[in-house]
């Protein structure tokens, strides 16, 4: 840093596009990290060796007999150019006007103590702070622990005449009052309530310090400086300042009590250290999963999250995981100035790629930092994967959670209303503006809620893709799960929105039109939506775990009734069982759980007459292709049914669905919604029922070659096999490969795949690191999306 020449530049206007600010962020960064490090100029003959630091002084050293005298300047001026190195723009760490620093060794004017270099002991400290997996070569530590540094001096340290003070700075403006500037004195023993240091060892001219980072420290990217003062008899006090070139990153510490509830080592391994996982899709009756590469230890991830924190999180909030996670969640949405990903749900992906293309947070963030604008396109599950990556990267335990049959209700009541015409038995589309999502993916983060009473710690919900903004933020949460479960919706943040999502009913209305106005009559209400379940990945297993009990009590239980009563008293609209028309004919729709895209299947409608009289039913069955948000894309099939039921009789009807009925009408996740509207002639009562299904995807098989004795940084091959299950050719085929420890040596071009053709393709891959790795592959084409596969491998680590 100190050995870099800085050019002056005019301050940016408030209207400057955020992309320009992003482009300057690392291009002109004062910190140098990994591949971003600049070339150091050669030192002059006779100068001391330079190993990661700069000599800091207005001239060659700071020599003061009176620190406050005008000749030498105040304490601030004694820092030389450091006081004005940064622009005032929030989040940009670009150098302002800066004179060339003199790199020659300052002249020793009588016992001055000079720091020649600093060793950060990155390998040792990273192991002690559980950050050894991070790919960055910079020092990465967790607050609430100590770390070691060693200073090499030009002479032996004399504790009677010499004073050493460590300074660490973060942000753009450095002040002691807001902890962006910390001065660390060397004491006889560590004080864990504050920044402090002790001398651990003195070996000739080397001094090793043990520095304590308090648990309330600001997280972020820091600069390390050392100030020495030498006082000798009959000589003025001598001051010298050394600044280290490389950054020091400070993260949250889930191993330390304070902002995090105690958790087990197994939980920390899953929710902090695991760099791959699974996200669940489909329906609660037929779960499907896709592997996701979180890659929280990748250097691009660390750089991106630090950019978001420095550009969007107020300095005063950077020590609070509640505020940091909330603002990071908000920034992920493309509506923000620094938004990471733009979402789209209408199957129109011009000027971008379909969301199903993504299997890795790393690839999204690489694209984001490269293009300096929101990546196109994503959906709720891609943003949930990104937020899990971000939180785990900075030390907040996080996981992806999928809610099936989720009510994203903007009206904040627990009922989803569906209207249909009583004469035509057709849905009234312009009145059905509420959506019952097939599934919705959000996040949970583990922390202590210091802003709430006891009993609300543990898992908190964060949703980066809400239906509406909350207090100007495009996110929900963090919401304590216990507040939702008990109906305590007065606690922050947005607990009422989450409550309506997981405690929903469906109410069908039969509407008769008179003089252009629909009259409404309630006919059916489901007290609980079938399959309204919540799943996440199980600890240490590639299997789903049902966590619905964390969100709500069992329906009908005493606790559930108390929760509903509490919510009603708070004024939230909760539907009761009044005015529901009784029925003596029961209907049920059964859809297959194993139907694959491109196959034919049957839908079974079962009707039961519970009365003692004969019943004649006229019904209309409708099958619609839907987006996974519940919005209808296109009508697939419609069929009329006439059924005569004797007293106490049960009858079943079968409707055949051919692949040609739906194949060209499917949306991304192959979701189908089946409705049945009918009327009983004898009683003139209305019948209505619905069922959801998601067609399964064909398998993408992966076989590894040349993996015997494979070590890190070696080449191996993977064979990918896929069969076209439909009677049309698959065009614009694309195969992507992801994984934290794997990279493709050369991309493979995919040909069109003819109907029912079995295609094999071979790809050359390289292992980046050893250990347990997961290779994730994804296949997309114009006709079929969301075809994924994965395979795990254990590779010997290089020592």
C-alpha positions as a printed Julia matrix, in Angstrom:
799×3 Matrix{Float64}:
   0.0     0.0     0.0
   2.49    2.54    1.22
   4.78    1.93   -1.71
   2.1     2.68   -4.3
   1.79    5.92   -6.16
  -1.63    7.52   -5.91
  -3.15    9.91   -8.42
  -5.63   12.62   -7.53
  -9.2    12.38   -8.77
 -12.24   14.56   -8.48
 -14.94   13.48   -6.07
 -17.8    11.55   -7.62
 -21.21   13.13   -7.9
 -24.13   11.73   -5.88
 -25.75   10.52   -9.08
 -22.76    8.48  -10.2
 -23.86    5.04  -11.32
 -23.2     2.34   -8.79
 -21.47    0.24  -11.43
 -18.7     2.85  -11.63
 -18.3     2.67   -7.88
 -18.03   -1.09   -8.05
 -15.44   -0.89  -10.81
 -13.23    1.39   -8.73
 -13.57   -0.67   -5.59
 -10.87   -3.23   -6.15
  -9.16   -1.55   -9.06
  -8.0     1.29   -6.82
  -8.13   -0.54   -3.5
  -5.64    0.39   -0.83
  -5.73   -3.19    0.37
  -4.07   -5.84   -1.67
  -5.57   -9.28   -1.5
  -4.44  -12.44   -3.22
  -4.52  -12.06   -6.98
  -5.27   -8.35   -6.67
  -1.83   -7.47   -5.27
   0.14   -4.88   -7.19
   3.75   -5.18   -8.12
   6.11   -3.62   -5.6
   8.75   -1.18   -6.86
  12.34   -2.09   -6.36
  13.97   -0.82   -3.22
  16.92    1.49   -3.39
  20.45    0.16   -2.77
  21.21   -0.2     0.87
  17.61   -0.13    2.02
  16.37   -2.85    4.37
  14.43   -5.83    3.01
  10.73   -5.17    2.37
   8.36   -7.97    3.42
   4.81   -6.71    3.36
   4.98   -3.24    4.89
   5.75    0.44    4.47
   7.74    2.95    6.4
   5.32    5.73    7.33
   6.31    9.32    8.05
   5.94   12.75    6.47
   9.67   12.7     5.72
  11.73    9.65    6.51
  10.67    9.38   10.13
   8.66   11.32   12.63
  11.01   13.05   15.04
   9.3    15.07   17.73
  10.45   16.71   20.87
   6.99   18.14   21.44
   4.24   16.17   19.68
   1.84   19.09   19.71
   4.28   21.69   18.34
   3.44   23.33   14.99
   6.72   22.2    13.52
   5.88   18.54   13.76
   2.09   18.61   13.76
  -0.53   17.07   16.01
  -1.07   13.39   16.64
  -3.24   13.19   13.52
  -0.55   14.78   11.38
   2.02   12.4    12.79
   0.28    9.72   10.78
   1.46   11.43    7.64
  -0.69   10.79    4.56
  -2.81    8.17    6.36
  -5.31   10.74    7.58
  -6.54   11.6     4.07
  -5.86    8.47    2.07
  -9.48    7.67    1.38
 -12.34    9.33   -0.4
 -15.38   10.17    1.69
 -17.61    7.99   -0.5
 -19.17    5.26    1.61
 -17.91    1.84    0.62
 -15.13    2.91   -1.72
 -11.61    2.5    -0.49
  -9.83    4.46   -3.24
  -6.75    6.55   -2.52
  -7.09   10.3    -2.73
  -4.17   12.71   -3.13
  -1.06   11.06   -1.76
   2.57   12.07   -2.1
   5.14    9.44   -2.8
   6.35    7.91    0.4
  10.05    7.71    1.0
  10.88    4.03    1.1
  14.47    4.42    2.28
  15.2     3.41    5.82
  14.86    6.45    8.1
  18.08    7.82    9.46
  18.71    6.66   13.04
  18.9     9.84   15.07
  19.86    8.35   18.35
  18.12    5.13   19.41
  15.04    5.33   17.21
  13.14    1.98   17.15
  12.36    1.01   13.56
  10.05   -1.81   12.46
  11.58   -3.51    9.44
   8.79   -6.03    8.73
   5.86   -7.87   10.3
   5.05  -11.57   10.06
   1.29  -12.27   10.45
   1.65  -16.05   10.91
  -1.32  -16.63    8.61
  -1.08  -20.43    8.67
  -0.88  -20.59   12.46
  -3.6   -18.0    13.1
  -5.99  -19.42   10.5
  -5.76  -22.85   12.08
  -6.49  -21.43   15.51
  -9.44  -19.36   14.2
 -10.91  -22.13   11.97
 -10.35  -20.08    8.8
  -7.75  -22.31    7.13
 -10.22  -23.24    4.38
 -10.37  -19.67    3.02
  -8.44  -19.41   -0.25
  -7.27  -15.85    0.42
  -3.61  -15.52    1.39
  -4.45  -12.66    3.74
  -4.89  -13.1     7.49
  -8.51  -14.01    8.38
  -9.45  -14.14   12.06
 -12.6   -14.37   14.15
 -13.42  -11.92   16.88
 -13.43  -13.09   20.48
 -10.01  -14.76   20.08
  -6.37  -13.76   20.09
  -3.9   -13.87   17.21
  -0.13  -13.57   16.96
   2.17  -11.31   14.98
   5.95  -11.01   15.01
   7.78   -7.73   14.42
  11.38   -7.59   13.27
  13.09   -4.51   14.63
  16.37   -2.85   13.72
  17.63   -3.33   17.29
  16.61   -5.04   20.5
  13.46   -3.87   22.24
  13.98   -2.08   25.56
  10.78   -2.01   27.61
  12.11    0.83   29.77
  12.73    3.29   26.93
  10.66    1.89   24.03
   6.88    1.94   23.57
   4.99   -0.05   20.91
   1.35    0.64   20.0
  -0.65   -1.39   17.48
  -3.24    0.42   15.38
  -5.94   -1.17   13.27
  -8.28    0.79   11.0
 -11.32   -0.11    8.92
 -13.73    1.84    6.75
 -13.1     5.15    5.03
 -12.99    7.56    7.97
 -11.13    6.46   11.06
 -12.34    7.53   14.5
 -11.77    6.03   17.91
 -15.33    6.85   18.99
 -16.92    4.44   16.49
 -14.17    1.81   16.66
 -13.03    2.31   13.07
  -9.68    3.21   14.63
  -8.46    1.02   17.48
  -5.24    1.61   19.37
  -3.96   -1.53   21.02
  -1.61   -0.98   23.95
   0.86   -3.61   25.1
  -0.08   -4.66   28.61
   1.17   -7.18   31.13
  -1.92   -9.35   30.64
  -4.81   -9.61   28.17
  -8.04   -7.7    28.89
 -10.84   -9.52   27.07
 -13.21   -6.57   27.36
 -11.09   -4.46   24.99
  -8.41   -4.62   22.34
  -5.15   -5.47   24.1
  -1.81   -7.14   23.48
   0.93   -8.83   25.46
   4.5    -9.67   24.57
   4.69  -13.41   24.14
   8.33  -13.75   23.18
  11.43  -11.64   22.51
  14.14  -13.24   20.39
  17.02  -10.86   19.73
  15.47   -8.2    17.42
  12.14  -10.03   16.96
   9.13   -9.4    19.19
   6.09  -11.71   19.11
   2.8   -10.24   20.29
  -0.44  -11.94   21.29
  -3.32   -9.58   20.33
  -6.85   -9.97   21.67
  -9.77   -9.13   19.38
 -12.87   -8.46   21.55
 -16.17  -10.15   20.8
 -17.91   -6.82   19.99
 -15.4    -5.75   17.34
 -16.57   -4.5    13.96
 -16.26   -7.11   11.26
 -14.63   -6.12    8.0
 -11.31   -5.45    6.34
  -8.61   -3.83    8.45
  -5.19   -2.23    8.03
  -2.48   -2.95   10.53
  -0.03   -0.26   11.65
   2.67   -0.22   14.35
   3.82    2.94   16.09
   7.07    2.95   18.06
   8.37    5.63   20.42
  11.89    5.74   21.76
  12.9     7.93   24.7
  16.49    8.33   25.82
  18.18   10.65   28.25
  19.2    14.03   26.8
  17.55   13.12   23.44
  14.12   14.1    22.05
  11.44   11.45   21.76
  11.63    9.53   18.49
   8.48    8.22   16.77
   8.2     5.79   13.89
   5.1     4.38   12.13
   5.04    1.21   10.04
   2.04    0.15    7.93
   1.58   -3.42    6.75
   0.56   -3.9     3.14
  -1.8    -6.85    3.41
  -5.35   -6.75    4.76
  -6.54   -8.39    7.94
 -10.13   -9.7     7.82
 -12.19   -9.98   11.0
 -15.3   -12.2    10.95
 -18.06  -13.22   13.35
 -17.23  -16.15   15.6
 -19.87  -18.89   16.0
 -17.47  -20.72   18.33
 -17.66  -17.84   20.81
 -20.68  -17.07   22.98
 -22.0   -13.55   22.63
 -23.99  -12.98   19.47
 -24.6   -16.69   18.85
 -26.48  -19.32   20.76
 -24.33  -22.31   21.76
 -24.38  -25.07   19.16
 -22.63  -28.39   18.68
 -19.57  -29.08   16.55
 -21.75  -31.11   14.18
 -24.06  -28.12   13.67
 -21.15  -25.73   13.1
 -19.65  -28.14   10.59
 -22.95  -28.26    8.68
 -24.07  -24.63    8.89
 -20.72  -22.79    8.84
 -18.02  -24.99    7.34
 -19.89  -27.09    4.77
 -19.34  -25.56    1.32
 -21.93  -27.66   -0.52
 -25.53  -28.51    0.26
 -28.98  -29.23   -1.17
 -32.07  -27.16   -1.92
 -35.45  -28.9    -2.03
 -38.11  -28.46   -4.74
 -41.29  -30.07   -6.03
 -44.19  -30.78   -3.7
 -44.34  -32.1    -0.14
 -45.61  -35.44   -1.52
 -42.72  -35.79   -3.96
 -39.54  -33.99   -2.9
 -36.75  -33.38   -5.37
 -33.38  -31.81   -4.67
 -30.52  -30.09   -6.41
 -26.98  -29.77   -5.13
 -25.67  -26.25   -4.59
 -22.07  -25.05   -4.45
 -21.99  -22.46   -1.63
 -18.21  -21.88   -2.0
 -18.08  -19.56    1.02
 -14.29  -19.98    1.29
 -13.58  -18.76   -2.25
 -11.65  -15.49   -2.48
 -14.21  -13.86   -4.8
 -16.91  -14.52   -2.19
 -14.87  -12.88    0.57
 -14.11   -9.86   -1.6
 -17.76   -9.49   -2.61
 -19.18   -9.69    0.91
 -16.63   -7.15    2.12
 -17.63   -4.83   -0.71
 -21.31   -5.17    0.27
 -20.55   -4.54    3.94
 -18.37   -1.5     3.27
 -20.78   -0.02    0.74
 -24.11   -0.71    2.43
 -23.74   -1.44    6.16
 -23.43    1.56    8.46
 -20.24    1.49   10.51
 -22.14    1.45   13.79
 -23.98   -1.74   12.76
 -20.98   -3.79   11.6
 -20.58   -5.49   14.97
 -24.2    -6.7    15.05
 -25.0    -9.94   13.15
 -28.71   -9.03   13.24
 -28.21   -5.8    11.26
 -25.46   -7.15    9.03
 -27.49  -10.2     7.95
 -30.58   -8.05    7.34
 -28.77   -5.54    5.12
 -26.88   -8.24    3.21
 -30.23   -9.97    2.61
 -31.66   -6.71    1.27
 -28.68   -6.02   -1.02
 -28.93   -9.4    -2.75
 -32.14   -8.31   -4.45
 -31.52   -6.53   -7.75
 -33.71   -3.57   -6.73
 -30.92   -2.29   -4.48
 -28.24    0.1    -5.75
 -25.62   -2.6    -5.3
 -28.04   -5.47   -6.01
 -26.37   -8.79   -6.77
 -29.08  -10.61   -8.74
 -32.19   -9.63  -10.67
 -35.11  -12.05  -10.3
 -37.69  -13.07  -12.85
 -40.59  -15.53  -12.71
 -42.28  -15.21  -16.13
 -40.1   -17.58  -18.19
 -38.76  -14.66  -20.25
 -35.0   -14.49  -19.89
 -33.79  -12.26  -22.7
 -30.42  -10.58  -22.05
 -29.67  -13.17  -19.36
 -29.73  -16.86  -18.56
 -32.51  -18.97  -17.03
 -32.31  -19.32  -13.25
 -31.99  -23.1   -13.63
 -28.53  -22.53  -15.15
 -27.03  -21.65  -11.76
 -25.67  -24.31   -9.4
 -23.0   -22.23   -7.66
 -22.85  -19.01   -5.67
 -19.27  -18.54   -6.81
 -20.19  -18.3   -10.49
 -22.91  -15.76   -9.74
 -20.57  -13.57   -7.71
 -17.84  -13.81  -10.34
 -20.33  -12.56  -12.92
 -21.48   -9.82  -10.54
 -17.98   -8.46   -9.91
 -17.08   -8.8   -13.59
 -20.1    -6.99  -15.05
 -20.56   -4.61  -12.08
 -24.35   -4.89  -12.3
 -27.05   -7.32  -11.08
 -26.74  -10.78  -12.58
 -29.66  -11.92  -14.75
 -31.63  -13.98  -13.75
 -32.42  -15.64  -10.46
 -35.35  -16.82   -8.38
 -35.99  -17.33   -4.68
 -33.81  -20.44   -4.42
 -30.77  -18.85   -6.1
 -30.93  -15.88   -3.74
 -31.35  -18.25   -0.8
 -28.21  -20.07   -1.92
 -26.37  -16.75   -2.2
 -27.48  -15.6     1.25
 -26.36  -18.9     2.79
 -22.97  -18.36    1.15
 -22.67  -14.78    2.39
 -23.65  -15.57    5.96
 -21.39  -18.6     6.25
 -18.51  -16.61    4.77
 -18.64  -13.98    7.54
 -19.26  -16.56   10.27
 -23.06  -16.6    10.69
 -24.54  -20.15   10.73
 -27.11  -20.37    7.92
 -29.18  -22.88    5.95
 -31.69  -22.96    3.09
 -35.3   -23.8     3.96
 -38.13  -24.76    1.59
 -41.79  -24.13    2.43
 -44.27  -26.1     0.3
 -47.73  -24.7    -0.56
 -46.6   -21.34    0.72
 -49.02  -18.42    0.91
 -47.29  -15.23   -0.24
 -50.29  -13.14    0.77
 -49.85   -9.38    0.43
 -53.15   -8.76    2.28
 -51.76  -10.24    5.52
 -54.59  -12.66    6.25
 -54.31  -16.41    6.4
 -56.8   -17.26    3.65
 -56.03  -17.65   -0.05
 -59.26  -16.86   -1.93
 -60.01  -18.54   -5.27
 -63.07  -17.37   -7.22
 -64.91  -19.26   -9.97
 -68.04  -18.64  -12.02
 -71.01  -20.65  -10.77
 -72.46  -21.01  -14.28
 -69.4   -21.94  -16.35
 -67.37  -23.51  -13.53
 -64.41  -21.48  -14.76
 -61.91  -19.61  -12.55
 -62.3   -15.81  -12.64
 -58.71  -14.85  -13.45
 -58.99  -11.1   -12.81
 -60.19  -11.78   -9.24
 -57.66  -14.48   -8.39
 -54.78  -12.15   -7.55
 -53.51  -14.15   -4.57
 -50.85  -16.76   -5.15
 -50.34  -20.1    -3.48
 -46.76  -21.0    -4.33
 -45.86  -24.62   -5.03
 -42.76  -23.97   -2.96
 -40.78  -21.02   -1.7
 -37.17  -21.03   -0.48
 -35.86  -18.72    2.23
 -33.06  -18.82    4.82
 -32.59  -19.39    8.5
 -29.67  -17.92   10.45
 -28.62  -18.93   13.96
 -27.97  -16.12   16.44
 -28.79  -14.56   19.79
 -31.49  -11.87   19.66
 -29.99   -9.29   21.99
 -32.76   -6.86   20.98
 -35.57   -9.13   22.24
 -36.53  -10.72   25.57
 -35.27  -14.18   26.4
 -36.83  -17.09   24.54
 -36.38  -15.82   20.96
 -32.8   -16.89   20.28
 -31.79  -19.6    17.85
 -33.05  -19.86   14.27
 -34.23  -16.64   12.62
 -35.88  -16.42    9.18
 -34.47  -14.2     6.43
 -36.26  -13.98    3.07
 -34.48  -12.07    0.25
 -37.48  -12.36   -2.13
 -40.54  -11.03   -0.28
 -43.84  -10.21   -1.92
 -43.66   -6.61   -0.72
 -41.07   -4.3     0.82
 -40.85   -3.7     4.55
 -39.74   -0.27    5.77
 -37.94    0.3     2.51
 -36.09   -3.05    2.59
 -36.61   -5.8     0.03
 -36.37   -8.55    2.61
 -38.19  -10.19    5.5
 -36.51  -10.71    8.84
 -34.68  -11.71   10.78
 -37.82  -13.22   12.35
 -37.47  -15.5    15.42
 -39.2   -18.81   14.79
 -40.56  -18.96   18.31
 -42.37  -15.63   17.81
 -44.13  -17.06   14.74
 -44.96  -20.32   16.49
 -46.47  -18.57   19.53
 -48.22  -15.83   17.49
 -46.15  -13.02   19.05
 -46.27  -10.94   15.9
 -45.34   -7.67   17.59
 -41.64   -8.58   17.63
 -39.41   -7.49   14.72
 -38.96   -8.02   11.91
 -42.01   -8.78    9.67
 -43.25  -11.69   11.76
 -46.83  -11.14   10.53
 -45.82  -11.77    6.9
 -44.09  -14.99    7.82
 -47.03  -16.14    9.93
 -49.46  -15.86    7.0
 -47.04  -17.8     4.79
 -47.0   -20.88    7.02
 -50.53  -20.77    8.51
 -52.81  -20.72    5.5
 -56.2   -21.94    4.34
 -57.8   -21.95    0.9
 -61.32  -20.57    0.44
 -63.2   -21.19   -2.82
 -65.95  -18.77   -3.8
 -68.74  -19.51   -6.25
 -69.66  -16.23   -7.93
 -72.81  -15.54   -9.95
 -72.81  -12.57  -12.28
 -75.74  -10.16  -12.16
 -75.68   -6.91  -14.13
 -71.93   -7.2   -14.58
 -71.31   -7.61  -10.84
 -70.3   -10.87   -9.19
 -72.14  -11.92   -6.07
 -70.06  -14.07   -3.76
 -70.97  -17.19   -1.83
 -68.51  -19.28    0.12
 -68.76  -22.97   -0.73
 -65.62  -24.74    0.51
 -62.79  -23.92    2.85
 -59.78  -26.08    3.63
 -58.77  -25.45    7.23
 -55.21  -26.43    6.45
 -53.66  -26.57    3.04
 -52.67  -30.12    2.16
 -48.93  -30.55    2.18
 -48.06  -27.23    3.82
 -44.74  -28.55    5.08
 -41.29  -27.02    5.68
 -38.04  -28.89    4.96
 -34.29  -28.34    5.11
 -31.22  -30.51    4.68
 -30.63  -32.95    7.53
 -27.42  -32.72    9.55
 -24.64  -34.61    7.8
 -27.01  -36.34    5.36
 -28.21  -35.75    1.82
 -31.79  -36.18    3.05
 -34.63  -33.78    3.9
 -35.55  -32.94    7.49
 -39.11  -31.9     8.38
 -38.91  -28.76   10.54
 -42.59  -27.76   10.32
 -42.89  -28.15   14.1
 -40.48  -25.22   14.55
 -42.96  -22.89   12.81
 -46.35  -23.96   14.15
 -48.08  -26.25   16.62
 -50.05  -29.29   15.34
 -53.41  -28.25   13.91
 -56.21  -28.66   16.42
 -53.92  -28.82   19.45
 -54.48  -26.64   22.5
 -51.31  -24.68   21.75
 -52.39  -24.04   18.16
 -55.77  -22.68   19.29
 -54.02  -20.35   21.73
 -51.77  -19.1    18.95
 -54.74  -18.36   16.69
 -56.49  -16.53   19.54
 -53.37  -14.42   20.17
 -53.1   -13.53   16.49
 -56.79  -12.57   16.3
 -56.36  -10.23   19.27
 -53.54   -8.52   17.37
 -55.92   -7.8    14.46
 -54.5   -10.2    11.87
 -57.22  -11.66    9.62
 -57.64  -15.32   10.54
 -60.52  -17.16    8.91
 -62.96  -19.07   11.16
 -65.15  -22.05   10.34
 -68.42  -20.1    10.13
 -70.7   -20.05    7.05
 -69.11  -23.04    5.31
 -71.58  -24.94    3.16
 -71.95  -28.59    4.21
 -71.45  -31.28    1.58
 -72.71  -34.84    1.31
 -70.49  -35.63   -1.68
 -66.73  -35.78   -1.11
 -64.23  -35.53   -3.92
 -60.51  -36.22   -4.09
 -57.92  -35.79   -6.84
 -54.98  -38.2    -6.99
 -51.92  -37.44   -9.15
 -48.92  -39.74   -9.59
 -45.76  -38.92   -7.63
 -43.31  -40.52  -10.08
 -44.43  -39.02  -13.41
 -41.42  -37.89  -15.45
 -41.31  -35.07  -17.96
 -42.2   -36.48  -21.38
 -44.24  -39.43  -20.1
 -47.98  -40.12  -20.14
 -49.8   -40.42  -16.82
 -53.31  -40.69  -15.35
 -55.24  -38.42  -12.98
 -57.76  -40.2   -10.76
 -60.89  -38.46   -9.41
 -62.62  -40.24   -6.55
 -66.16  -39.28   -5.46
 -68.02  -40.6    -2.43
 -71.72  -40.16   -1.69
 -72.21  -40.07    2.09
 -75.98  -39.46    1.88
 -78.8   -41.98    1.81
 -80.02  -40.73   -1.58
 -78.8   -40.93   -5.14
 -76.58  -38.08   -6.39
 -75.87  -36.9    -9.96
 -72.75  -34.77  -10.41
 -71.71  -32.67  -13.39
 -68.07  -31.59  -13.1
 -65.35  -29.93  -15.13
 -61.69  -31.0   -14.74
 -59.0   -28.46  -15.67
 -55.25  -29.05  -15.83
 -53.07  -25.93  -15.94
 -49.34  -25.48  -16.44
 -48.15  -23.08  -13.76
 -45.07  -21.22  -12.69
 -43.89  -22.44   -9.31
 -45.3   -19.19   -7.88
 -48.8   -20.56   -8.56
 -49.5   -18.19  -11.45
 -51.11  -19.93  -14.43
 -48.97  -20.05  -17.56
 -51.18  -21.98  -19.97
 -54.17  -24.31  -20.0
 -53.21  -27.92  -20.78
 -56.4   -29.94  -20.73
 -60.11  -29.63  -19.9
 -62.6   -32.48  -19.59
 -66.26  -32.8   -18.55
 -67.32  -35.55  -16.15
 -70.82  -36.92  -15.46
 -71.06  -39.24  -12.47
 -74.09  -40.99  -10.9
 -73.61  -42.13   -7.33
 -75.89  -44.49   -5.43
 -76.31  -44.02   -1.68
 -73.0   -44.59    0.16
 -71.29  -45.4    -3.15
 -67.7   -44.5    -4.09
 -66.75  -44.07   -7.74
 -63.44  -43.33   -9.47
 -62.86  -41.71  -12.85
 -59.56  -41.65  -14.72
 -58.39  -38.82  -16.99
 -55.43  -39.63  -19.24
 -52.72  -37.0   -19.77
 -50.56  -37.53  -22.84
 -47.12  -35.89  -23.09
 -48.39  -33.86  -26.06
 -51.04  -32.28  -23.8
 -48.49  -30.46  -21.64
 -44.95  -30.79  -23.02
 -44.71  -27.47  -24.88
 -46.6   -25.57  -22.19
 -44.51  -26.29  -19.1
 -42.68  -23.59  -17.16
 -39.3   -23.9   -15.42
 -40.19  -26.41  -12.71
 -42.79  -28.43  -14.68
 -45.6   -27.57  -12.27
 -49.17  -28.67  -12.98
 -52.24  -27.63  -10.99
 -55.44  -29.68  -11.32
 -58.84  -28.13  -10.52
 -62.24  -29.8   -10.38
 -65.41  -27.69  -10.23
 -68.77  -29.42  -10.09
 -72.43  -29.25   -9.07
 -74.77  -31.75   -7.4
 -78.08  -31.67   -9.32
 -80.29  -32.76   -6.4
 -79.01  -30.19   -3.87
 -77.57  -27.59   -6.28
 -74.49  -27.5    -4.03
 -71.1   -26.71   -5.51
 -68.1   -29.04   -5.43
 -64.53  -27.89   -5.76
 -61.14  -29.48   -5.25
 -57.56  -29.0    -6.43
 -54.24  -30.82   -6.4
 -50.66  -29.91   -7.32
 -47.91  -31.94   -8.95
 -44.4   -31.35  -10.28
 -43.12  -33.67  -12.97
 -39.81  -35.32  -12.16
 -36.72  -34.63  -14.26
 -34.69  -37.24  -16.14
 -31.45  -38.19  -14.43
 -28.03  -36.81  -15.33
 -25.61  -39.65  -14.64
 -21.98  -38.89  -13.76
 -19.08  -41.37  -13.91
 -15.5   -40.49  -12.91
 -12.4   -41.78  -14.7
  -8.72  -41.85  -13.61
  -9.45  -41.06   -9.96
  -7.34  -43.83   -8.37
  -4.63  -42.16   -6.31
  -5.79  -38.75   -7.48
  -4.34  -35.78   -5.62
  -5.02  -32.07   -5.63
  -4.02  -30.1    -8.74
  -4.21  -33.19  -10.95
  -6.31  -33.92  -14.04
  -9.16  -36.41  -14.23
 -12.15  -37.06  -16.51
 -15.89  -37.14  -15.93
 -18.41  -38.81  -18.24
 -21.92  -37.34  -18.31
 -24.81  -39.39  -19.66
 -28.3   -38.11  -20.45
 -31.25  -39.51  -22.39
 -33.78  -37.33  -24.18
 -37.14  -38.5   -22.76
 -39.4   -36.62  -25.19
 -40.41  -37.05  -28.8
 -38.82  -33.77  -29.94
 -35.18  -32.77  -30.38
 -33.51  -30.85  -27.55
 -31.83  -27.7   -28.83
 -29.35  -25.18  -27.45
 -28.05  -27.75  -24.96
 -25.61  -26.63  -22.28
 -23.66  -28.54  -19.63
 -22.15  -26.72  -16.63
 -19.87  -28.14  -13.94
 -19.37  -26.64  -10.49
 -17.74  -27.56   -7.22
 -15.5   -25.87   -4.68
 -12.53  -28.11   -5.46
 -13.15  -28.71   -9.17
 -12.76  -26.66  -12.32
 -13.26  -27.48  -15.98
 -10.07  -27.41  -18.03
 -11.98  -26.87  -21.27
 -15.74  -26.37  -21.85
 -17.54  -28.98  -23.92
 -19.85  -28.02  -26.78
 -23.13  -29.95  -26.7
 -24.92  -30.99  -29.9
 -28.69  -31.17  -30.29
 -30.12  -34.36  -28.82
 -32.56  -36.24  -31.04
 -35.78  -37.78  -29.64
 -35.08  -40.63  -27.19
 -31.36  -40.42  -27.97
 -28.85  -41.33  -25.25
 -25.95  -38.87  -25.22
 -22.56  -39.33  -23.57
 -20.04  -36.56  -23.25
 -16.6   -36.47  -21.65
 -15.11  -33.47  -19.84
 -11.57  -32.83  -18.65
 -11.46  -31.53  -15.07
  -8.83  -30.4   -12.6
  -8.89  -30.74   -8.82
  -8.07  -27.47   -7.07
  -7.84  -28.8    -3.53
  -8.06  -32.06   -1.66
 -10.49  -33.32    0.94
 -14.15  -34.26    0.57
 -15.44  -32.63   -2.63
 -18.74  -32.59   -4.52
 -18.89  -32.37   -8.3
 -22.15  -30.72   -9.41
 -23.37  -30.78  -13.01
 -26.36  -29.09  -14.6
 -28.0   -29.59  -18.0
 -30.29  -27.05  -19.65
 -31.85  -26.69  -23.08
 -34.74  -24.81  -24.68
 -37.2   -27.6   -23.9
 -36.14  -28.92  -20.44
 -34.53  -27.19  -17.46
 -33.46  -28.13  -13.95
 -31.73  -31.37  -14.9
 -28.91  -31.79  -12.36
 -26.63  -34.43  -10.95
 -23.84  -34.68   -8.44
 -21.16  -37.09   -7.27
 -18.96  -36.99   -4.19
 -15.27  -37.82   -4.05
 -12.58  -37.86   -1.36
  -9.17  -36.6    -2.44
  -5.91  -36.75   -0.53
  -4.97  -33.36    0.86
  -1.57  -31.9     0.05
   0.44  -31.1     3.15
